Amino acid sequence: MKDDKLAEEINVVLGRHIRNLRNDKDFSQEELAFRANFTYRQLIDIEKGRSGFTTSTLYDLSKGLDVKPTTIIKPLDDLYNEKKNIDKE
């Protein structure tokens, strides 16, 4: 159960970050979905954290946003460090 909650938290954190990156580029959801070769619905689910994604999805998103894949997963560093500190306590 703990792993399910962590996976859910990761999806939410990454989805929020993707939405922020999209907004920083002034892309609509429709535009990013088109640029990344997704359906509008798929992008909504990713941004809302309702859907995890594969490395190929990460790659497509990075192409669509014109950023490196590491830019998209950067928030995982902070989440990892936060969880690591909690586990030490």
ABEGO torsion letter per residue (X at the ends): XAAAAAAAAAAAAAAAAAAAAAAAAGBBAAAAAAAAGBBAAAAAAAAAGABBBBAAAAAAAAAAAGBBAAAAAAAAAAAAAAAAAAAAX
